[in-house]
């Protein structure tokens, strides 16, 4: 099934996939306190999230095609090494500028785990089975991001904002060592050439396919719904409702539970219902979550349940739609699975970063900007998935390459 004859350990794929969400969520409860720690403003502090997402977005465009040429294993090790070092540098920052730069480098390294894991799964499974495996991997890895805000909140409360970054650096070192000793190579047919022009050619060939565009932008817009929530929820909970960071972490567990359930449904049902039906169900869930936020704004004063219960539905929709949309996108041309995974990841993070910017400039003491943004992004996601379903050709599996 792989270049070395055996599949890589599933636990490594879970831990590598979790690195992006863990690194983001453990740090979010500390963000409001950085305004005082560095004597700056909330818009500047927001850059530790926005530019972190941008770093993940750009990095995936690099790692994807490089892993198609050099292999999955060496690029994974390079990224994890950078991640661990950058997290340590960020933890020692004495100015907000150094912290932001450290977070960007951390994102650029950590995104290797996200983009390469998807390519590895597509290396060894066919389209619908890949969606199921992605669902199970994502379901398993939700435990760490679910607990990360709780852990981050208490680390900030008991020690300081730096403690979360120390934990992330140790996580990166442990994962690097695990991949060094146990991750085997899965790429059987490397792309023969590498360089700017071959990479751009791979991207051009993928972007010419309407089905790929539909799946990729559908996934990107649905992911941005979740990031828009992340950009607004800590401020509303901590600054508007005057709750401690630990309360945000406890409520966030509900959202992670929704994501867990969505991925469980993907693992159980994708092989039976297929990718296309599952992305339709996921898009409907995401849109209903945005409408639920709007209903809360119009009918009741701001309360945690009105923020987090609709977000749970958005997360559940992402758990159903994202693995299936990703499987659909990277199956349009399996020989370019790494490049396709990179584009999908880039769109997830770049559109997500745009969503955080919108929230950062419109957020006040009401949920309305978040609700409107989530509803608009969810509607766009549904339209792009519809495009994918209309234009999807017959897609080959690994045996048909």
N, C-alpha and C positions, 0 to 999 in steps of 0.2 A: 503493500500500500504506500510506502514511502521510499525515498532514495536509499535509506539504510535498512529497509525491510521491516520496520516496526513503527507503530504510531507513538507520538510523544506522550508523556504522562499528562492526563487530563488536568491534574492539579496545577501543573505549571501553566497551562493555558488559562485556567481560571484566575490564578494569581496575576498573570501578566495582563489579562483583560481588565482586572480590577484596579490597576494602578492609576488610571486616569481619574475615575470617580473617587477613589480613596484620597488621592492627593488634593482634589478640589474640595471634597466635603469636610475633611478634617480641618481645613483651614478657614472655611467660611464663618464659623462662629466667632473667630478672632478678628474678623475684618472691621466691625464697628469700633472695637477698642484700638485699632491702629491709628484712628484719627487722633486720639489723645497721645498715644505712644510716640508718634512722629510729628505731632503738632501740624497736621495737614488737614485736608478736607475729604469728604466722602467720595467725591469724584476721582481724586487721585488714588485713594485706597481701592476704588472699584477697578483700577487698572491691574491690580494683582489677580483679579479674576478674568477681566476682559483680555488682557495680553497673555495670560496663561492659556486661555482658549485659543487665541491666535497662534501661539507657539505650537500647540497640539495640531492645529489645522495645517500650518505650513510644514511641520515636520513629517506629517503623514504623506504629503506629496513627494517627499524625499525618500523615506524608508520604503514605500511601496514598490516603486520601480527598481530601486537598488536591490531589494530582496528578490525580485524576479531574475536578477542577473547574478549576484554574488551568493544568494542563498538566504534562507530564513534565519538560520542559527547565527552566523557572524553579525548580521545586522541587529538581531535581538540583543546580543551581548554588548555591542557598541552603544546602543541606546540606553540600556540599563546602567552601564558604567557611568555615562554622562548624567543620568538621572540622580544617582546616589550622590555624586560629587556636588551637583548643583543644589540639591536639597540641603546639604551641609553648609554650603556657602550662603544660601538664603537665611539659614538659621542664625548666622553670625552677623547679619546686616545691621549697620548702625544708622543707615538712612533709608528712606522709603524708596529712593532710586535704586539702591543696591538690592533691596528686597524684590523689587519689580523685575530687575534683570535676572536675579536668581530664579524667580518663578518662571520666567520665559525659558531659561536654559533647562530647568527641571521639566517643563512641559515638552520641550523639543526632544529630550531623552526618553521620557516616559511613554510618549506616543508610539514608540517602537513596539511596545507590548500590545497595544491596541490594534494597530494596523497589521502587524505580522501574524498575530493570532488568527485573525479572520482569514488571511491567505493560507495559513497552515491547515485550517479546517477545510477550506475549499480544495486544498491539495489532495485530501484523503477521503472526501465524501462527495456524493453527487448533490444536485441542487436542493431537492426537498429534504434530504437527510442532513445536508449542511445547515439548513434553517433550524431543524430540530436540535442539532448539536449546539449551534450558536445559542439557541434558547436555553438549553440546559447549562451551558457554560456561563451565560450571563445570569441565569437564575442563581447558580451557586456563588458567583462572585458578588451578588448583591449584599451578602451578609456584611462584608467589610465596609462598603460605602454606607450601608444602613446604620452601622454602629459608629462610623467615623464622626458624624456631627456630635454625637453624645461624647465620644472620647475626646474630640477636639474641644468641646465646650468645657469639660472638666479639666483637661490639661491646661487650658487657658485660665480657668478659675484657680487651680491649685498652684500652677507654676507661672507660665507666661505664654505668649503666642509662639515663642521659639520652640516650645516642647513638642508641638505637633510636627514641626519640620525635622526635629531629631528622630522622631519615630519613623517618618517617611524615608530618611536617609538609611536607617537600619533595614527597613523593608526592601529598599532598592539593592542593598548589598546582599541580603539573603536571597533575593530572587535572582540576582546575577550569578551567584554561586550555584543555585539550583539548575539554572539553564546551562551553565558551564559543564556540569557533570551529567545532566540527565536529558537535555534537549537534543534530539537527533534531527538531522536534516530531512525535510519533506519535499523539497523541490526536486522534481525528476527531470524537467525540461527547462533549463535556464535560458533566458533570452540571450541570444548570441552576442549582442553588442550593447554597450552602455555609453552614455554621454548625453549631452543636452538634447541633441537632435533625435536620437532614438527614444528618449523619454517623452519628448514632445509628440513624437509620432504615435506612441502608445496612447497618450492622452487624447490625441486628435481622433484616433480610430474609435475610442470608446465614446467620446462626446458626439460623434456623428450618429450614434445609435439612439433613437427616440426612447426605446425601452430602457436603456441604461439611464438616460436623463430623468425619466419618470421615477424609477426606483431611487436613484441617488438623491434627487431634490426632494422627493417625498420623505425619505429618511432624514435629510438635513433639516427640513422645516418642522417635522414632528419633534426632533431633538431640541430645536430652538425653543419650542414651547416649554420644555422642562427647564432650560437655562434661564428663560425669562422669569419663571417662578423662583429659581434660585437667586436671581439678582434682586428680587423684591422682598421675598419672605423674611430674611434675617432682619432687614431694616424695619419692616412692619411689626415683627414680633418684639424686637429688642428696643427699638427707639420709639415706636408709636404705642404699642401695647405695654411697654415697660416690663417685659419678661426677661429673665436672665438667659445667657447663651445656652445654658444646659436645657432650658425648656424648649428652645428651638430644636435641639438635638433629639429630645424625646418625641416631639410631634413629628419630626422628620421620619421617624421609624415607620409611621403610617404610610408615608409616601413610598418608602423603600419596600414595604409589604406589597403595595400595589404593583410595583415593578417586578417583584418576585413572582407574584401570581401570574402576571402577564407572560413572563418567560416560561413559567411552568406550563401554561396553556400552549405556548409555542412548541415546547418539547413534546407534549403529548399529542397535539393535533396537526402539526404542520405536515407530517408524513401522510396523514389521512386526508386532510382538506386541501393541501397544496399551498404554495407561497401566495398565490394571487388572492384566494379567499381570505387568507389570514391578514394580508395588508389592508384589505377592505374593512375587516372587523377592527383592526387596530386604529385606523384613521377615524372611524366613527367614535371610538372611545375617547381619543384625544380631543376631538371637537366637542364632545359632550362635557368633558372636563372644563374647557373654556367657557362654555355656556353656563355651567354650574357656578363658576366664579362670578359671572355677570349677574346671575340670579341672586347671589348673596349680596352683591353690591346694591342691587335695587330693592331688596326686601329686608335687610337687617344691618345693624351696626357691625363694624369690623370685629371679628372674633377668630380665634385660632381654627375652629372647625370649618369656617367659611374659606380659609386659606388652604388648609391641608387636605380636607376631604375631596374637593374637586381636583387638587393636584395629585391625589392618589389615583383618580380615574385617568388623568393625563399620563401618569407613570405606567399604569396598567396597559393603556393603549400603546405606549412606547415599547413595553415588554412584548406585546403581540406583534406590532408592526415593524419594529426595527430589525430583529433578526431575520425576518422574512424578506423585508426590503433589501437588506444587505446581501442575503443569499441570492435574491433575484439579480441585483446589480453585478455581483462578482461572477455570476454565471453567464452573463451575456457573452463574455469572451474568457473562458477559463485559462487560456494561455497568458492572459494579462491580469490574473487574479490580484497580484500585489499592487499593480497600478490602479486597478478598479477599487480595491480596498482603500488605497491612499486618497483617491478622489472623494469617495463616500465619506471617509473620515474628515477630510478637509471641509467638505460642505457641512457636516455636522457641527464642527467647531467654529467655522467662520460665520455661518448663519446664526449659530448660538451666540457668538460674540456680538454680532449686530443686535441680537435681542437684548443682551445685557446693557449695551449702550443706550438703546431706546428706553429701557427701564431706568437706567441711571439718570437720564435727562428729563424723565416725565414723572418719576415717582414722587408722591407727596405723602399725605397721611391717609390715603385711601387705596383700596385694592383695585380700583377701576383701571389704571394703566396696565397692570399685570393681566387683568381679565380680558381687556380689549386686545392686547398683544397676543396672548395665548389663542384667543378665538380666531384672530386673523391668520396667524401662522398655521393653526390646525386646518383652517379652510384651504390654505394653499397646499398643504401636505396632501389632503384628500384629492385635490385636482391633479397633482403630479402623479400620484399612484394610479388615478384613473387613466392618465396618459400611458403609463407603463402597461396597464392591462389591455389597452386598445392596440398598442404597437408591439407587443411581445411576440417575437418569432419563436420557432422551435429551438430549444436550447440544448446543447450537448452536455453530457456528463463527462467525467474523467476518462472513461473508456472510449469515448468518441473523439478524442482530440486528434 
